[in-house]
């Protein structure tokens, strides 16, 4: 599968991906929609790309001016391709965490402005991650979470915390994607 960065300083750069179906990169049309939704939120942001795979989401953010991007990828084969993609885009090797998403989320030291989560489908990841993400310590105030899931794994709006909001939704084939935001806290009297 051919994956290229859409915009920014690395526009047009092709990203390496392993042959076969072991990886499911977010299609270019979906990435373009996502970054249109985010608008100016990316420039200067601290970004986390969970289940990074080829790094397409995080590298798109990097290309568009994110201050820092941390890539989390457990699979050793995917990490090899990801390392080469990061080097080609000038991302420091220490920005790649070779651990699983659950472990990283439990111990990440600081909140992120934007989190991209595109986990393997139908393995229960969205519900496993929900308590950690919803507690407000992984996303900065007024932060953003992009979640890509199968239809069966989408979060029910009634279950998300009151200070979260589904900002935009989309669908591409079997993939459902939602951009969530954390609402600002009301001023205290």
N, C-alpha and C positions, 0 to 999 in steps of 0.2 A: 504494500500500500504506500502510495506517495503522499507525504505530508510536508507542507511548506508553511513557513511563517507568513502571515498575511500582511502585516503592517509594521511600521517602525523602522528602527535602524538595521534590523536583520531581515527586512522584507524580501520574500522570495527564496530565502535559504531553505534548502531541502533538509529534512530531518531523517536520520537513519531509523529504520524500524526492522525488527526481525521478520523473516519470511514466515508465512503461515498465519494462523489465526490466534496466536497466543496473546496478541495485543489488539486492543480496540481503540485506536486513537480517536479523539473527538474530531468529527469531520470539519473541514474548513468553513462551510456555511454556518455550522452551529457555533464555531469559535467566533466568526465574524459577528453573528447576532449577539453572543454573550458580551463581547467587548464593546459593541454599540450600546448595550444595556448599561454597562459599567461606565461608559463615557470617560470623563476626566478622573475617575476614582483610582485609576491604575498608576498614573504618574506619581512617583514618590512613595508608593505603597510598599508595605512589607507583606509579601505573598507566600503562601504555603501551597505547594502542589502535591497533594496526597495521591498515592497510587499513580505516580508520575508517568510510568511507561516510557514513551518516547520523549516526554517533556513538552509536548506541544502546547499545553495550556500555560505552564509556567514560563516557557521561552517566549511565548506570545506576549505575556505580561512584561518580561524582561526587555523585549524588543521595543515595547511601547513606553518604557521609562520607569518601570517599577524600581524602587530603591534596592530591594533585596528580595530574592526568591529562594526558598528552601524546597528542595525536591526530595520526596520520600518514595523509595522504590525498594521492595524486598527481593524481587526476583533477580538472581545474579545475571541471567542472560539479558534481561531488559536493562539492568544497570550498565552493562557494557556498552550498549547502544546509546543509552542516556548520557554516559560519561563523554562519549565522543561528540554528541550533540551539544553538550554544555561547553566543552572545550572550543568547538567551532564558533560558539556565540560569545566567548570570553567570560563565561561564568566560572568562578573559582570552584575547584573540585570539592572543597569543604562544604559547599552548599548542597551536596548530595548526601542524604542520610540513608544508609543501607539497612534499614530496619523496617518493621511492619508499621502500618499506619496507626494501629491501636497503641502500640508501644510509644510511638512518637507523640501522639496526642496526649497520652497520660503524663508525659514528662517534658513537654515543650516549655522552654523557659519564659517566653514572652508571648503576648497575644499578637495575632496577625490582623492586618487590615482586610485582607481578602484570602479566603481559603477555597481552593478548587478540590473537589472530591469526586472522582470518577472511578469508584470501586468496581471490582468484578461483579457482574450481575448475579442475582439469585443466590447469594452467599450470606445474606443477612447483615451486610455492612451498614446500611443506613440506620437500622435500629440499634446496632451495637455502638455506633458513634454518637447517636443522639444525646445520651446523658452527658457525655463529655463536652460536646459542642454547645448544648443548650445552657450549660451552667455559666456561660459568660466569661470564662477565663481563657478561652482559646482565640476568640475574636475580639478585636478592639471595639470600643464604643462606636456605634454606627458602622460596624464592619459588614462585610458581605460574604456569603457562602454560596458557591455554585455547587449543586448536587446533581449528578447524572445517575439515573437509576432505570431499572426495568419498571414496567407498569405496576407490578405487584409490590414493589419496594418503595413506592413514593410515600412520603410522610403525609399523614392525614392532617389537614389544617387545624382540626380541633385539638390535635395532640401537641402542636408546637407551642412554646411559651408565649405569653401575652406580649412580650417585648420583641418578638420576632414577627416578620411579615414576609409572605411570598410576594416578591416584587414583580417578577415576570416568570412565565412558564412557556415551554416549547416542547416539541416532539420531533424526532427524526427517526423513522423506522421504529424499531423496538425500544429506542432510547427516549426517556423522558428527562427533561432538564428543567431545573428550577433555580432561580437566583433569589436567595433570601437576604434580607437585611435586618439588622438589629436596630430597632427604633431608638431615637434619643430619649434619655430619661427626662420626664417633665421637671421643670424647675421646682426647687423646694422653696416653700414659703417661709 
